[in-house]
Amino acid sequence: MPPSLPASLVAGLYGSCRSPADRTRLLTVIRSLIKHQMATSSDPRKLIRTNKCALPSLYAVFRDGHTPARQFLIAALQAPVMAVL
């Protein structure tokens, strides 16, 4: 799969998640992928690491393109990362 394909699909189908309705629809798709791909897998980490499912690429497009989600992740993970360092 070309690396730009997930971003192109999200931009075309969900308008790059600019409106709340588009964000809700994309999050519904991500939830469905979790339910059908991750929950049925015996080893979900292996599934993500080997890039054999659509979830990581779609979530990355959402995370990178949605500023509030990115800011939340930075704020939530700053203290644990600094504690490790």
N, C-alpha and C positions, 0 to 999 in steps of 0.2 A: 504494500500500500504506500503510495507516495506520501511524504510527510505533510504536504499542504492539503491533502484531501479532507481531513476532519475539519480544518479551519474553513475550507471552501464550503463544505456541507452546512456547517453552522451558520456561516454568513448568508448562504442562499436560502436555507430553510427557516432560519430563526432570526434573520436580520441582525446578526452579530449580537443578539440578546440586548438590544437597546431598550425595548419596552418591557415592562413587568410581565406582560402576557407571554412574550417570547422566552423570557428567563424561566417562567414557570413551566412552559412546555419542554424546554431543554432539560430542566431538572427532573421532570417527569420521565423523560427518556433515560436519563442517567440512573434514576431510581429503578426503572424497569430493567436496565442492564445489570444492576447490582442483584436484583431479585432473580433474574433468569440465568446469568452467567456466573456470578460469584457465589451465590448461595448454594447452587447445585454442585459446585466444584469441591473435590476433596482437599485440594491444596490451593486456595485462592492466591497466595503469594506467588507461587510458581506460575500461575496463569497471568498475573500482572507482569512479572519479571520477563517472561518469554514473549510478551506482546502478542498473545494469542486471542485477545479479546478487545472490544472497542472501547471499553470503559476508560482505561488510562488516557487514551488520546482525546476522547470527548471531554473528560474532566479537565485535562490540561488546557484545552481550548477555552473552556468556561473560566477556569482559574486565571489564565493569562489575559483574557479579554474583559473580565468583570472586575473593575477596580475595587469595589467594596469587599468582594471575596478575597482578593489579594491582600488588602489591608488587614482584614480579619485574620488571615493565616499568618501574616507577619507579626501581628500583635500577640496572637495566641502562642506562637512557637518561639518568640524571642527569649523568654525566661528559661524554658527547658534547654534550648541550644546554648545559651550563655552559661547555664549550670554545668553542662558537659564540658565546655571549653575551660 
